[in-house]
Amino acid sequence: MAGHAGSALVRWAGHQPVVVLSGDLDMSMTGQLGAVGRLLRHWPHPVLTDAAGVAFVDVCGLRAVLALSGPGAPVVVRRPSEAVLRLLQLVGGVDAGVRVEALADPPGSLALTGLPGW
């Protein structure tokens, strides 16, 4: 999908980094998200993202988001956009290699974990 260049900005909420995602998350974002992931590994916090601004996401974008954390570690997605929710519904969860868990805090958030081989 063309027209909404993707971006990933790291903002700080207290002592925790939050990756604010927007636009199209696809193959063109893998380099930028890889650099953000390497930066985040310097802090011992779970990876927290805000995905309200995501207009489009495909499997490459989802893999890049999952790679923000270490292998087997979850990525918390706050405010997932309709595009994010639609892709998660399409990939079908654990059978496709992604564990999706609803979180109570913050409300509406999801924890995504890439399973081995994803």
C-alpha positions as CSV (number, residue, x, y, z in Angstrom):
1,M,0.0,0.0,0.0
2,A,1.5,3.3,-1.0
3,G,1.1,6.8,0.4
4,H,1.8,6.7,4.1
5,A,5.5,6.5,4.7
6,G,6.1,4.6,7.9
7,S,7.9,5.9,10.9
8,A,9.1,4.7,14.3
9,L,9.9,7.3,16.9
10,V,11.2,6.5,20.4
11,R,9.7,8.7,23.1
12,W,10.1,8.4,26.8
13,A,7.3,7.9,29.2
14,G,8.9,8.2,32.6
15,H,11.8,5.8,32.6
16,Q,10.4,3.6,29.8
17,P,10.9,4.0,26.1
18,V,7.8,3.9,23.9
19,V,8.1,3.2,20.2
20,V,5.4,5.3,18.4
21,L,4.6,3.6,15.1
22,S,2.7,5.3,12.3
23,G,2.0,5.1,8.5
24,D,2.7,1.9,6.6
25,L,4.7,-0.9,8.3
26,D,6.1,-3.1,5.6
27,M,9.4,-4.3,4.2
28,S,10.6,-0.7,3.8
29,M,10.5,-0.3,7.6
30,T,12.6,-3.3,8.5
31,G,15.9,-1.3,8.6
32,Q,14.5,1.5,10.8
33,L,12.8,-0.9,13.2
34,G,16.0,-3.0,13.4
35,A,18.0,0.1,14.4
36,V,15.3,0.9,17.0
37,G,15.4,-2.7,18.4
38,R,19.2,-2.5,18.8
39,L,18.8,0.8,20.7
40,L,16.1,-0.7,23.0
41,R,18.3,-3.6,24.0
42,H,20.4,-1.2,26.1
43,W,17.4,-0.8,28.5
44,P,16.0,-3.7,30.6
45,H,12.4,-2.8,29.9
46,P,9.7,-4.7,28.0
47,V,9.2,-3.2,24.5
48,L,6.2,-0.9,24.5
49,T,4.7,0.4,21.3
50,D,1.9,2.8,20.4
51,A,0.3,1.6,17.2
52,A,-2.7,4.0,16.9
53,G,-1.2,5.7,13.9
54,V,-0.5,2.6,11.8
55,A,-2.4,2.9,8.5
56,F,-1.2,-0.4,7.0
57,V,0.8,-3.4,8.2
58,D,1.8,-6.6,6.4
59,V,3.7,-9.7,7.6
60,C,7.1,-8.1,7.0
61,G,6.1,-5.1,9.2
62,L,4.7,-7.5,11.9
63,R,8.0,-9.5,11.9
64,A,10.0,-6.3,12.2
65,V,7.8,-5.2,15.2
66,L,8.2,-8.6,16.9
67,A,12.0,-8.3,16.4
68,L,12.0,-5.1,18.5
69,S,12.3,-7.5,21.5
70,G,14.6,-10.4,22.0
71,P,13.6,-13.9,20.9
72,G,10.6,-15.2,22.8
73,A,10.1,-11.8,24.6
74,P,6.8,-10.0,24.1
75,V,6.2,-6.7,22.4
76,V,3.3,-4.7,24.1
77,V,1.1,-2.9,21.6
78,R,-0.9,-0.1,23.1
79,R,-3.8,1.3,21.1
80,P,-3.6,-1.1,18.1
81,S,-5.1,0.5,15.0
82,E,-7.7,-1.3,12.9
83,A,-4.9,-2.2,10.4
84,V,-3.0,-4.0,13.2
85,L,-6.0,-5.8,14.5
86,R,-7.0,-6.9,11.0
87,L,-3.6,-8.4,10.3
88,L,-3.6,-10.2,13.7
89,Q,-7.0,-11.6,12.9
90,L,-5.8,-12.8,9.5
91,V,-2.6,-14.5,10.7
92,G,-4.6,-16.5,13.1
93,G,-2.4,-16.4,16.2
94,V,-0.4,-19.3,17.5
95,D,-0.9,-21.5,14.4
96,A,0.8,-18.8,12.4
97,G,3.7,-18.4,14.9
98,V,2.4,-15.3,16.8
99,R,1.0,-15.5,20.3
100,V,-1.5,-12.7,21.0
101,E,-2.6,-12.0,24.6
102,A,-5.0,-9.2,25.6
103,L,-3.7,-7.1,28.5
104,A,-5.8,-5.4,31.2
105,D,-3.2,-2.6,31.7
106,P,-3.3,-0.5,29.8
107,P,-6.8,-1.4,28.6
108,G,-7.1,-2.5,25.0
109,S,-3.4,-3.4,24.8
110,L,-2.0,-6.6,23.4
111,A,1.2,-8.6,24.1
112,L,2.6,-10.1,20.9
113,T,5.2,-12.8,21.0
114,G,6.9,-14.4,18.0
115,L,7.2,-18.1,18.4
116,P,10.2,-20.1,17.3
117,G,10.5,-20.1,13.5
118,W,8.5,-17.0,13.1
